[in-house]
């Protein structure tokens, strides 16, 4: 994961899961905690990229100009 993030940057990467299909392999909380650990040393903008902004951009979802990270993901991720 670090190699991919170094090569492409957080603005071209996003976290994903395949729940509920993957629940036979690992729990939802384990997957969520793994994502939080990967992102723990990133700044808030990079976390926003990984947790929601890159996906919104890729899928061309409408995002209000006034939206902040707290409305999409916990600020303490």
MDAnalysis code that builds the backbone (N, CA, C; Angstrom):
import MDAnalysis as mda
import numpy as np

u = mda.Universe.empty(231, n_residues=77, atom_resindex=np.repeat(np.arange(77), 3), trajectory=True)
u.add_TopologyAttr("name", ["N", "CA", "C"] * 77)
u.add_TopologyAttr("resid", np.arange(1, 78))
u.add_TopologyAttr("resname", ["UNK", "UNK", "UNK", "UNK", "UNK", "UNK", "UNK", "UNK", "UNK", "UNK", "UNK", "UNK", "UNK", "UNK", "UNK", "UNK", "UNK", "UNK", "UNK", "UNK", "UNK", "UNK", "UNK", "UNK", "UNK", "UNK", "UNK", "UNK", "UNK", "UNK", "UNK", "UNK", "UNK", "UNK", "UNK", "UNK", "UNK", "UNK", "UNK", "UNK", "UNK", "UNK", "UNK", "UNK", "UNK", "UNK", "UNK", "UNK", "UNK", "UNK", "UNK", "UNK", "UNK", "UNK", "UNK", "UNK", "UNK", "UNK", "UNK", "UNK", "UNK", "UNK", "UNK", "UNK", "UNK", "UNK", "UNK", "UNK", "UNK", "UNK", "UNK", "UNK", "UNK", "UNK", "UNK", "UNK", "UNK"])
u.atoms.positions = np.array([
    [0.815, -1.187, 0.000],
    [0.000, 0.000, 0.000],
    [0.863, 1.257, 0.000],
    [1.922, 1.255, 0.791],
    [2.792, 2.436, 0.853],
    [3.425, 2.733, -0.500],
    [3.817, 1.684, -1.217],
    [4.431, 1.862, -2.533],
    [3.450, 2.527, -3.495],
    [2.211, 2.081, -3.470],
    [1.184, 2.655, -4.347],
    [0.931, 4.119, -3.986],
    [0.811, 4.397, -2.687],
    [0.580, 5.778, -2.258],
    [1.753, 6.676, -2.613],
    [2.975, 6.161, -2.482],
    [4.154, 6.938, -2.871],
    [4.170, 7.205, -4.376],
    [3.781, 6.205, -5.160],
    [3.825, 6.335, -6.615],
    [2.720, 7.237, -7.161],
    [1.517, 7.120, -6.624],
    [0.371, 7.826, -7.196],
    [-0.124, 9.005, -6.368],
    [0.178, 9.031, -5.095],
    [-0.319, 10.093, -4.220],
    [-1.734, 9.818, -3.754],
    [-2.101, 10.436, -2.653],
    [-3.428, 10.190, -2.092],
    [-4.549, 10.733, -2.973],
    [-4.245, 11.712, -3.806],
    [-5.285, 12.270, -4.672],
    [-5.662, 11.332, -5.810],
    [-4.902, 10.242, -5.989],
    [-5.221, 9.252, -7.022],
    [-5.463, 7.873, -6.431],
    [-5.702, 7.805, -5.119],
    [-5.976, 6.540, -4.434],
    [-7.191, 6.710, -3.536],
    [-7.833, 5.589, -3.206],
    [-8.959, 5.621, -2.276],
    [-9.042, 4.293, -1.547],
    [-9.571, 4.336, -0.336],
    [-9.842, 3.111, 0.398],
    [-11.140, 2.518, -0.113],
    [-11.244, 1.200, -0.029],
    [-12.460, 0.512, -0.430],
    [-12.608, -0.739, 0.412],
    [-13.800, -1.278, 0.409],
    [-14.031, -2.570, 1.039],
    [-15.042, -3.318, 0.189],
    [-15.188, -4.576, 0.459],
    [-16.129, -5.406, -0.271],
    [-17.159, -5.985, 0.696],
    [-17.470, -5.208, 1.729],
    [-18.454, -5.688, 2.689],
    [-19.850, -5.570, 2.110],
    [-20.715, -6.532, 2.404],
    [-20.571, -7.599, 3.393],
    [-19.963, -8.889, 2.860],
    [-19.591, -8.914, 1.597],
    [-19.082, -10.158, 1.002],
    [-17.819, -10.675, 1.695],
    [-16.973, -9.801, 2.186],
    [-15.707, -10.213, 2.794],
    [-15.802, -10.563, 4.271],
    [-16.986, -10.528, 4.857],
    [-17.053, -10.737, 6.300],
    [-16.636, -12.139, 6.716],
    [-16.517, -13.065, 5.797],
    [-15.985, -14.385, 6.109],
    [-14.474, -14.369, 6.267],
    [-13.817, -13.339, 5.748],
    [-12.358, -13.235, 5.805],
    [-11.871, -12.373, 6.962],
    [-12.581, -11.304, 7.260],
    [-12.201, -10.398, 8.347],
    [-13.426, -9.584, 8.744],
    [-13.391, -9.056, 9.948],
    [-14.534, -8.277, 10.429],
    [-14.482, -6.856, 9.865],
    [-15.634, -6.215, 9.880],
    [-15.711, -4.831, 9.426],
    [-14.782, -3.949, 10.243],
    [-14.763, -4.150, 11.556],
    [-13.913, -3.312, 12.411],
    [-12.437, -3.533, 12.119],
    [-12.036, -4.761, 11.796],
    [-10.633, -5.002, 11.429],
    [-10.267, -4.271, 10.142],
    [-11.153, -4.305, 9.168],
    [-10.895, -3.599, 7.916],
    [-10.822, -2.093, 8.121],
    [-11.770, -1.550, 8.885],
    [-11.792, -0.110, 9.165],
    [-10.541, 0.303, 9.923],
    [-10.169, -0.484, 10.937],
    [-8.972, -0.163, 11.721],
    [-7.706, -0.244, 10.879],
    [-7.652, -1.168, 9.928],
    [-6.491, -1.259, 9.036],
    [-6.360, 0.012, 8.204],
    [-7.487, 0.508, 7.698],
    [-7.456, 1.748, 6.914],
    [-7.010, 2.922, 7.782],
    [-7.511, 2.994, 9.001],
    [-7.114, 4.082, 9.900],
    [-5.626, 4.017, 10.224],
    [-5.097, 2.815, 10.400],
    [-3.657, 2.691, 10.693],
    [-2.806, 3.115, 9.508],
    [-3.214, 2.746, 8.316],
    [-2.471, 3.146, 7.119],
    [-2.425, 4.667, 7.020],
    [-3.529, 5.320, 7.368],
    [-3.641, 6.773, 7.200],
    [-3.220, 7.578, 8.427],
    [-2.821, 6.934, 9.500],
    [-2.611, 7.655, 10.763],
    [-1.557, 8.755, 10.696],
    [-0.571, 8.644, 9.837],
    [0.485, 9.662, 9.758],
    [0.274, 10.682, 8.641],
    [-0.854, 10.590, 7.948],
    [-1.156, 11.532, 6.884],
    [-1.840, 12.768, 7.454],
    [-1.732, 13.880, 6.740],
    [-2.448, 15.081, 7.174],
    [-3.932, 14.939, 6.811],
    [-4.754, 15.877, 7.269],
    [-6.199, 15.756, 7.080],
    [-6.601, 15.766, 5.610],
    [-5.933, 16.538, 4.784],
    [-6.247, 16.565, 3.353],
    [-5.988, 15.205, 2.717],
    [-4.872, 14.574, 3.061],
    [-4.554, 13.247, 2.525],
    [-5.556, 12.206, 3.012],
    [-5.962, 12.295, 4.270],
    [-6.980, 11.379, 4.796],
    [-8.299, 11.576, 4.063],
    [-8.671, 12.828, 3.843],
    [-9.897, 13.107, 3.097],
    [-9.831, 12.489, 1.710],
    [-8.686, 12.603, 1.050],
    [-8.514, 11.976, -0.267],
    [-8.793, 10.484, -0.185],
    [-8.174, 9.811, 0.752],
    [-8.285, 8.359, 0.854],
    [-9.671, 7.896, 1.278],
    [-10.297, 8.617, 2.200],
    [-11.567, 8.166, 2.748],
    [-12.792, 8.640, 1.967],
    [-12.705, 9.735, 1.195],
    [-13.890, 10.146, 0.450],
    [-13.623, 11.002, -0.781],
    [-12.668, 11.911, -0.750],
    [-12.553, 12.882, -1.834],
    [-12.166, 12.239, -3.171],
    [-11.230, 11.304, -3.182],
    [-10.838, 10.654, -4.441],
    [-12.014, 9.905, -5.053],
    [-12.805, 9.234, -4.211],
    [-13.977, 8.510, -4.710],
    [-15.011, 9.483, -5.277],
    [-15.257, 10.577, -4.566],
    [-16.219, 11.572, -5.054],
    [-15.785, 12.120, -6.410],
    [-14.502, 12.381, -6.541],
    [-13.976, 12.908, -7.803],
    [-14.094, 11.854, -8.909],
    [-13.687, 10.616, -8.632],
    [-13.702, 9.552, -9.637],
    [-15.120, 9.258, -10.120],
    [-16.054, 9.157, -9.183],
    [-17.438, 8.839, -9.534],
    [-18.262, 10.077, -9.885],
    [-17.593, 11.226, -9.906],
    [-18.226, 12.496, -10.267],
    [-19.470, 12.775, -9.424],
    [-19.308, 12.555, -8.122],
    [-20.389, 12.832, -7.187],
    [-20.412, 14.320, -6.875],
    [-21.592, 14.884, -6.743],
    [-21.655, 16.307, -6.420],
    [-21.130, 16.560, -5.006],
    [-20.245, 17.506, -4.890],
    [-19.687, 17.891, -3.596],
    [-19.825, 19.396, -3.483],
    [-20.550, 19.833, -2.480],
    [-20.712, 21.271, -2.262],
    [-19.370, 21.901, -1.948],
    [-19.167, 23.099, -2.429],
    [-17.903, 23.800, -2.193],
    [-17.630, 23.992, -0.708],
    [-18.666, 24.088, 0.102],
    [-18.487, 24.320, 1.527],
    [-18.307, 23.062, 2.358],
    [-18.307, 21.897, 1.718],
    [-18.167, 20.660, 2.482],
    [-16.785, 20.571, 3.102],
    [-16.749, 20.088, 4.328],
    [-15.465, 19.872, 4.983],
    [-15.335, 18.404, 5.358],
    [-14.165, 18.022, 5.799],
    [-13.887, 16.620, 6.086],
    [-14.772, 16.063, 7.183],
    [-15.173, 16.870, 8.135],
    [-15.971, 16.381, 9.254],
    [-17.337, 15.878, 8.804],
    [-17.809, 16.339, 7.669],
    [-19.107, 15.879, 7.168],
    [-18.988, 14.545, 6.452],
    [-17.791, 14.106, 6.139],
    [-17.594, 12.866, 5.398],
    [-16.903, 11.794, 6.220],
    [-15.968, 12.186, 7.007],
    [-15.216, 11.237, 7.831],
    [-14.840, 11.933, 9.121],
    [-14.657, 11.155, 10.141],
    [-14.280, 11.745, 11.423],
    [-12.983, 12.515, 11.278],
    [-12.929, 13.676, 11.858],
    [-11.726, 14.506, 11.776],
    [-10.547, 13.860, 12.482],
    [-10.815, 12.911, 13.363],
    [-9.721, 12.274, 14.097],
    [-9.309, 10.933, 13.523],
    [-9.663, 10.667, 12.270],
    [-9.284, 9.395, 11.644],
    [-7.786, 9.316, 11.564],
])
